């Protein structure tokens, strides 16, 4: 067990060193301001998707990842089904892992305070708005009797939208593009 833990730490350290030189590093850094999006989730998502800002809107990104309802249509009749499984499986898995963090009520723990100390105010605002909305949505869907796995997939879908907004914010703010923060 100790060997595996040491190996994981070495791999993560090497990954962090590689990401420092990556052109999408500012986006990876910004995404970490979101609750449930630690370094590995941010890197996995950005590595699988690429530049999040290449999508015109957050819905296009959700569609790319397969986070939209399937549709059955025949003539005038149209019925929406479950979330599709199109897109990148690794990114979907990472997003669902991150979405589980929204089970608990919205709060800023000591660890999150340290992570949110350096990002610009605009990113902090998006992060807090995401936390409030997604925690509330989780509670609401659970109260309606939805299965926890379905709820988390719905939260992951909305989390993608907030990630897109943060990536857009980083791309339009030139001073953020050469900034690193944790």
N, C-alpha and C positions, 0 to 999 in steps of 0.2 A: 504494500500500500504506500509506503514511504517513497519507494522508487517511482511509482506512478505519479505521486504528488510532485516530486522533484522534477520529473520529466515534463509534466504539465506546466509548472512554473517556468522552466527553461524555454519551452515552446512559446508561452505567452510573452516572455521577456523578448525573445527574438522577434516575435510578431510586432511588438510595440516598437522595436528599433526599426523594422522595415516600414511600418506605417508612417513614421516620422518624415520619411523622404517622399511619401506618396502625395500626389497632387490633390487627392480627395481627403487628406488628413484634417483640414478644417471642418469638413462635414462630419467626419467621424468624431471629432472632439465635440462638436455642437450637439450631436445626437445623444451623447452621454449625459447631457443635462436632463434628459427625460427619465422619469422613474421607470425602472425595469429595463433600462438599456445600458448595461455596463459595456466595457470595452469590446468584449468578444461579440456581443449581439450587434453593436454598431459596426464593427469591422465586417462581420459576416453579411449583414444587410447591404452595406455599401459595396462590398466586393461582388456580391451576386447581382445587384441591380446596376451598379455603375453610378453615373451622375444622375441623382434624383431629379435635378432641375431640367432634365431633357424632356420631361413630361409636362404637357401644357397645364394640367391641373392634378389635384390629388386623386380624382376619380380614375384618371388614366393610369396612374401608378398602381392604384388598387386593382384595376383590371389586369395590368401586366403581371401582378403577383398572384392573380387568381383569387382575390379577396372580394369578389362580387357575387351576388346570387345568380344561380343558373336560371335559364328561362326556357319554358316550354310554350311554344306558340303554334296555333293551328287556326288559320282563318282569322276571325275576330277575337278568338279566345286566347288569352295570355295568362300564364301562371308562372310565378317565380318559385324556384326550388332552393335547395341548400347552396351553400358557398361552393364555388368551383375549386378544383385542385390544380388548375393551370398554373403556369409560372414556375419559379424556382423553389424547389422543395427545401433547400437549406435556408433560404431567406424566410420562407413561411414558418419553418420550425423555430428559427431564432426569434421571430416576431411573437409567436405564440408563447415561447418561454418568457419573453419580456412582459407580455400581457398579464401573466399570472400575478405580477406585482401590484396590480390594481384591485386585488381582492380586499385589501385593507383600506380604511378610510384615508382621505387626503391629509397628509401631514408632511412636515419637513423634519426628518431626523437629523441627528448631528452629522452623520456621514453625508447625507444629501446637502446639508448646509455647506460643508467643505467643498463638495463637488460643484455647487451653484455659486460659490464665492467669486469665481473668475469669469464665467461667461457674461457677455454684455446683457444689459437690462432687457433688450428685445427677446433674447433667447430664454432668459429667466421667466419672462411673462408667458411665452408660449408653453414652457415646461409646466408652469403652475396651472395655466388654463387646461392643459391636457390632463393633468392630475385630477383636477376638480371634475372635469367632464367624464373622464373614464371611470373614476371611482364611483361616481353617481350612477353612471350607466350600468356598471357591474351590479350594483345593489338593486337597481330597478329591474333588470332582466332576471336576476335571481328571484326577486319577489314575485315575478310573473310565472315562476315555476319552470324556467328554462334549465336545461342541464348545464352544469358548470363548464363542460368542454365547449358547448355551443356558445356560451357567454364569453369565454376567453377568446374564441375565434372572432366573435363580433368586436371585442375590445382590440384585438390585434389589427383588425381592419381599420378601425378609427385611428389607432396608433400610427399606422402608415401615413395617414393624412397629416398628422402633426409632424412626422418626420419630414414629409415633403415641405411643409411650411418652414421648418427650421433650415432645411437645405436651401430653400429660396432666400431666406433671410441672410444666410452666409454668403450666397452668391451675389446679392445686391449690395452688400456692405463691404466695400473694398478693404477696410482696415481689419476685418475679420479673417480675410483670406490668408494672411501671413501670421496669424496669431495662434499660439497654442495655449490651451488651458486645460485644467483637469477638474 
